[in-house]
Amino acid sequence: MSRRSLASAAELIDEAARLICDEGYADYRMAKHKAAERLGLGRTGNLPDNRQIEAAVIDRQALFGGQAYYARLKSMRATALRAMKLLAAYEPRLAGSAVSGAIGDGHRVQIHLVSDHAEAVEILLHDRQIPFEQDERVYRLADGREVEIPLLRFEADDIGVDLAVFDPGTIRNPPLSQVDGKPTRRLTPEQLRPLVDASP
């Protein structure tokens, strides 16, 4: 790769990270394409991989995010912990950017649940008078299948929370991370609590 190409790739990574940190982009693919457009690179097929973007987001937040970044990360993790306590009957696991720390204002808390019926989780939210919206999300599983998983979305103060309700058979076949294509890293409440307690 030429020096010019290397410079362009570095600029694209930095701009994509800036879009995620400062402009509320949560989708890495969209951030990369928008960064390429803003840098005048056109529709290049030679985009950096998501691991590079995630690392750049974490680096940028460490340099420029200041206390606002650490406060939001702690708030997301604390919100997740409270939600997981409420949903303890459904084997909750925290996934996504709140685990890695690669967050921007556009990111939401991602919690994976296990239930034979998503309606059971809906009833619990109704009983607790928590307004929510229903949606679906496609996950790629370790066996190569793509499955549509029911998604329940609600707001907790200024933190968005997404509950993905996997059936018992599917959750044993871990969904793959969109960042590195490996099984998604997920935290139990017991694993998450020390991160919340240790946050500045």
Secondary structure as GFF3:
##gff-version 3
##sequence-region A 1 200
A	DSSP	alpha_helix	3	22	.	.	.	ID=ss1
A	DSSP	alpha_helix	28	38	.	.	.	ID=ss2
A	DSSP	alpha_helix	50	60	.	.	.	ID=ss3
A	DSSP	pi_helix	61	65	.	.	.	ID=ss4
A	DSSP	alpha_helix	66	86	.	.	.	ID=ss5
A	DSSP	three_ten_helix	88	90	.	.	.	ID=ss6
A	DSSP	beta_strand	93	95	.	.	.	ID=ss7
A	DSSP	alpha_helix	97	100	.	.	.	ID=ss8
A	DSSP	beta_strand	109	114	.	.	.	ID=ss9
A	DSSP	alpha_helix	118	127	.	.	.	ID=ss10
A	DSSP	beta_strand	133	140	.	.	.	ID=ss11
A	DSSP	beta_strand	146	156	.	.	.	ID=ss12
A	DSSP	beta_strand	159	166	.	.	.	ID=ss13
A	DSSP	alpha_helix	168	171	.	.	.	ID=ss14
A	DSSP	alpha_helix	189	198	.	.	.	ID=ss15
###
